[in-house]
Amino acid sequence: MAERKQANIVSIAQFDQADALDLIQEAQEFKAGKQIQLKKPAYAMNLFFEDSTRTKTSFQMAEKKLGMQVLNFNAATSSVNKGESLYDTLKTVEAIGVNVAVIRHPQTDYYQPLLSKSNLKIGLVNAGDGQGQHPSQCLLDMMTIQEQFHHFEGLRVLINGDIRHSRVARSNAQLLAKLGAQVYFSGPKDWFDPQLAQFGEYGDFDQLLAHMDVINILRVQHERLSGEDNAHFSEESYRAAYGLTQERAARLKPAAIIIHPAPVNRGVEIDDDLVESKHSRIFKQMENGVFVRMAMLSRILRYQNCL
């Protein structure tokens, strides 16, 4: 495997097919027990401006497994609340010796102006930007799919739910298409993003379900909906129309798998008993996330000559 280096990882657009598969391969090597030795101490800071359980703790575990030192950051008590820009925050932690900043931010494409700053040397990893991209979740999803099927070419993957507001839907559709999978979308038509039609077609959930190899379920992102949409939202109606229920799951192919970026709203987009069913790979995704993030961080550490 070629030793690949990257200064920053912010978008799935950075990856071609070979590059993505190479990163997944390294993640699998870490899962199999691969160890690395840092040339010098390396420091990480996880700057999360949105709530997170899985992504934040998964990056923390990945950083510690790589032997990195992790500095604490609390957005609620940071100087951002005094008017400091994200750029100046990053220059500050860069100045004290941080090598890699992992950032989750509510603003879509928050990283674009940062990448244009040639004097910003700290490595950036996008842990999710608004309704934009979620590269680490996408790559761990691909790793989970590859473990099941050992290929992507011709696989039928259905992304179902609140697509318009989902950075996971956007990232996954983009990379799945590059890897040769056939992508389909379903869910509320008003929540479909027409820009994603370049990667796959929108269809009826019930008609598509029995033909799919992978069902990628999304939660309803209430934090990104308008007040009016939230006021009129009915969990019961949503489950009846778009939820993966026991009745619908009975029509799945025997080898089909269910994935979900979590957090899971049990009994809304997926029935409680299906979360840990024979089809589900939801907790396997979380396990794989640590190793994918180790591979992502390793690329930046190589660029910074820490590996």
LINNOR-V242834 format. One record per backbone hydrogen bond with DSSP energy under -0.5 kcal/mol. NH is the residue of the N-H (numbers start at 1). CO is the residue of the C=O. Records with the same first field share a line. If there is no record, write none. Layout:
BEGIN
NH=CO / CO
END
This chain:
BEGIN
4=2
6=299
9=124
14=11
15=12
20=16
21=17
22=18
23=19
24=20
25=21
26=22
27=23
28=24
29=25
30=26
31=27
32=28
33=30
34=29
39=306
40=306
44=69
45=100
46=71
47=45 / 102
48=46
49=47 / 104
57=53
58=54
59=55
60=56
61=57
62=58
63=59
64=60
65=61
66=62
67=64
68=63
69=42
71=44 / 69
77=74
78=75
81=78
82=79
83=80
84=79
89=85
90=86
91=87
92=88
93=89
94=90
95=91
96=92
97=94
98=93
99=43
100=43
101=123
102=45 / 100
103=101 / 125
104=47
105=128
108=106
110=107
112=109
115=111
116=112
117=114
118=116
120=117
121=119
123=99
124=7
125=101
126=9
127=103 / 125
129=133
130=105 / 128
132=129
136=126
138=134
139=135
140=136
141=137
142=138
143=139
144=140
145=141
146=142
147=143
148=144
149=145
150=146
154=180
155=152
157=155 / 182
158=214
159=157 / 184
160=158 / 216
161=186
163=161
164=191
166=163
167=165
170=166
171=167
172=168
173=169
174=170
175=171
176=172
177=173
178=174
179=175
180=176 / 177
181=176
182=155
183=181 / 199
184=157
185=201
186=159
191=188
192=189
194=192
196=193
197=194
198=195
199=196
200=196
201=183
203=185
208=204
209=205
211=208
212=209
213=156
214=156
215=257
216=158 / 214
217=215 / 259
218=160
221=219
222=220
224=221
225=221 / 222
230=226
231=227
232=228
233=230
238=234
239=235
240=236
241=237
242=238
243=238 / 239
244=269
245=243
249=245
250=246
251=248
252=249
253=212
256=253
257=213
258=279
259=215
261=217
266=264
267=270
268=265 / 270
269=265
270=265
271=244
274=271
275=271 / 272
277=274
280=277
281=258
285=281
286=282
287=283
288=284
289=285
290=286 / 287
291=287
292=288
293=289
294=290
295=291
296=292
297=293
298=294
299=295
300=296
301=297
302=298
303=299
304=300
305=302
306=301
307=301
END
